[in-house]
Amino acid sequence: MATLSVLLTIISVLTAILLTIIVLIQNPKGQGGIGAISGGVSEAMFGATAPSALVKITVVLAVIFLLSTLFNAAIVGHARQAKSLGDSIVDAPATAAVETAAGTAAAAVEETAAPATEAPAPAAE
């Protein structure tokens, strides 16, 4: 499983880099951006059908990236013995806080309910 996870991670990283490059090569609708700087490199590489070819390559790379990332997450999540972070948080601190608050409230009630055994000391003048 570890080998497959490493392979999927490599595929994800490579497709992310290629996807970034392909998106930057594409000309925006306003004909500005990186297409104006590169001087028509995309047209020289892909010919007259550059926009449709770049769009198809972008879609294929995006699908490969999403699937490799999804499968990698599924494999790593299935291989883990531990629960998720939300499941691993124990309710003990919350329970302890409630018990402490209840104990403090009970002690306060006992103090106010207990009869005074000693008379208060008279104030010195």
WOPE-V569862 format. One record per residue. RES is the residue in three letters. SS is DSSP state (H for helix, E for strand, C for the rest). BURIAL is 1 if it has 16 or more other C-alpha atoms within 10 Angstrom, else 0. D_FIRST is the distance of its C-alpha to the first C-alpha in Angstrom with 2 decimals. Layout:
BEGIN
res->(RES,RES)
ss->(SS,SS)
burial->(BURIAL,BURIAL)
d_first->(D_FIRST,D_FIRST)
END
This chain:
BEGIN
res->(MET,ALA,THR,LEU,SER,VAL,LEU,LEU,THR,ILE,ILE,SER,VAL,LEU,THR,ALA,ILE,LEU,LEU,THR,ILE,ILE,VAL,LEU,ILE,GLN,ASN,PRO,LYS,GLY,GLN,GLY,GLY,ILE,GLY,ALA,ILE,SER,GLY,GLY,VAL,SER,GLU,ALA,MET,PHE,GLY,ALA,THR,ALA,PRO,SER,ALA,LEU,VAL,LYS,ILE,THR,VAL,VAL,LEU,ALA,VAL,ILE,PHE,LEU,LEU,SER,THR,LEU,PHE,ASN,ALA,ALA,ILE,VAL,GLY,HIS,ALA,ARG,GLN,ALA,LYS,SER,LEU,GLY,ASP,SER,ILE,VAL,ASP,ALA,PRO,ALA,THR,ALA,ALA,VAL,GLU,THR,ALA,ALA,GLY,THR,ALA,ALA,ALA,ALA,VAL,GLU,GLU,THR,ALA,ALA,PRO,ALA,THR,GLU,ALA,PRO,ALA,PRO,ALA,ALA,GLU)
ss->(C,H,H,H,H,H,H,H,H,H,H,H,H,H,H,H,H,H,H,H,H,H,H,H,H,C,C,C,C,C,C,C,C,H,H,H,H,H,C,C,H,H,H,H,H,H,H,H,H,H,H,H,H,H,H,H,H,H,H,H,H,H,H,H,H,H,H,H,H,H,H,H,H,H,H,H,H,H,H,C,C,C,C,C,H,H,H,H,C,C,C,H,H,H,H,H,H,H,H,H,H,H,H,H,H,H,H,H,H,H,H,H,H,C,C,C,C,C,C,C,C,C,C,C,C)
burial->(0,0,0,0,1,0,0,1,1,0,1,1,0,0,1,1,0,1,1,0,0,1,0,0,1,1,1,0,0,0,0,0,0,1,1,0,0,0,0,0,1,1,0,0,0,0,0,0,0,1,1,0,0,1,0,0,1,1,0,0,1,1,0,1,1,0,0,1,1,0,0,1,0,0,1,0,0,0,0,0,0,0,0,0,0,0,0,0,0,0,0,0,0,0,0,0,0,0,0,0,0,0,0,0,0,0,0,0,0,0,0,0,0,0,0,0,0,0,0,0,0,0,0,0,0)
d_first->(0.00,3.81,5.46,5.23,6.21,8.72,9.92,10.62,12.29,14.36,15.36,16.39,18.43,20.09,21.03,22.37,24.53,25.74,26.46,28.49,30.44,31.19,32.39,34.61,36.08,37.21,40.79,41.41,44.07,46.60,46.10,45.54,42.63,40.65,42.19,45.60,44.50,42.70,45.80,44.31,41.43,39.48,42.49,42.77,39.15,38.85,42.51,44.41,41.48,39.59,39.23,37.86,35.51,34.21,33.77,31.79,29.55,29.11,28.16,25.62,24.00,24.06,22.38,19.60,19.22,19.28,16.84,14.19,14.81,14.84,11.57,9.95,11.95,11.09,7.29,8.25,11.19,9.82,7.67,10.94,13.53,16.37,18.33,19.18,21.84,24.53,23.72,23.52,27.06,29.37,32.71,34.49,35.93,37.43,38.79,40.23,41.92,43.50,44.72,46.16,47.92,49.26,50.48,52.19,53.83,55.03,56.47,58.27,59.73,60.93,62.61,64.46,65.38,66.65,70.42,71.65,73.16,74.66,77.01,76.15,78.02,80.92,80.58,82.62,85.26)
END
